[in-house]
Amino acid sequence: MHVSSLLIVLSLGLPGARGQGVAYPPAPRLSADQLIAYYQEGPAKGAMADAVFLLDQRYAKGYLAGVADAAQGRLWCDTGRVKSLEIDAQVVADLKKLPARARQGDASTLIVAILARRFPCSTPPPGG
């Protein structure tokens, strides 16, 4: 057995340096307020879009797409009549209308609720 292979095998069998049974913090999620802030259509008037702004905006759009894709066909149904960018804009507009306290909640849950209300499925989801 090569030394590198032996080291890998030994490291897999040893307790982790972080300790066993340690719970990892949950992956970061966005509140609706955070999503709204990141989603901004453009930088402040007269300002140039910097790298942070562009990354935040892409993160928000990717987050929206991921949530929508995960629930599409089960909790909401895309009719094909509205472009994805328009759906995103409608969702963000509806998030902005929520009371401040509600906007502190998990954005994904709120996004799915908005999509389900705006784009209900005409047939029950497969498998119940």
URTA-V355258 format. One record per backbone hydrogen bond with DSSP energy under -1.0 kcal/mol. NH is the residue of the N-H (numbers start at 1). CO is the residue of the C=O. E is the energy in kcal/mol with one decimal. If there is no record, write none. Layout:
# URTA-V355258
nh = [NH NH]
co = [CO CO]
e = [E E]
This chain:
# URTA-V355258
nh = [6 7 8 9 10 11 12 13 14 19 32 33 35 36 37 38 39 47 54 55 56 57 58 59 60 61 62 63 64 65 66 67 68 69 70 71 72 73 74 75 76 77 87 88 89 90 91 92 93 94 95 96 98 103 104 105 107 110 111 112 113 114 115 116 117 118 119 128]
co = [2 3 4 5 6 7 8 9 10 16 105 103 31 32 33 34 35 44 50 51 52 53 54 55 56 57 58 59 60 61 62 63 64 65 66 67 68 76 71 71 71 119 83 84 85 86 87 88 89 90 91 92 95 99 101 102 30 106 107 108 109 110 111 112 113 114 115 125]
e = [-2.3 -2.4 -1.9 -2.4 -2.6 -2.5 -1.9 -1.3 -1.2 -1.6 -1.5 -2.2 -2.4 -2.7 -2.3 -2.5 -2.3 -2.7 -2.4 -2.5 -2.7 -2.6 -2.3 -2.5 -2.5 -2.3 -2.6 -2.6 -2.5 -2.2 -2.6 -2.5 -2.6 -2.9 -2.2 -1.4 -1.6 -3.2 -1.9 -2.9 -1.2 -2.9 -2.3 -2.7 -2.1 -2.4 -2.5 -2.7 -2.4 -2.4 -2.4 -2.2 -1.1 -1.9 -1.1 -1.8 -3.1 -1.6 -2.9 -2.3 -1.9 -2.2 -2.8 -2.8 -1.9 -2.7 -3.1 -1.5]
